Amino acid sequence: MSQPFTSAHRLVADPLYPSLKAYLIGATGLAYYTDKDSELATRVSQRLAELGLRDCGSYLALLKEGPRGETELDRLIE
């Protein structure tokens, strides 16, 4: 099994990062992150590490899981 992300730089290189970013901005309205990849990726990589997830695709899938995803979205932006 792959190791969880520990680096925001690696996260931005993930092919699904743009999709995750677009979803997060759309779901939260936090347009602040439109040009702040480093800050957003740092927050997301911390959540990935805490959850033991390894990539943007798995995190995006979690965020789309109804109530569980809504709870995680709240944790990300608090």
Summary of the structure (lengths in Angstrom):
residues: 78
radius of gyration: 11.3
end to end distance: 29.6
largest distance: 34.1
contacts: 209
relative contact order: 0.21
helix: 73%
strand: 0%
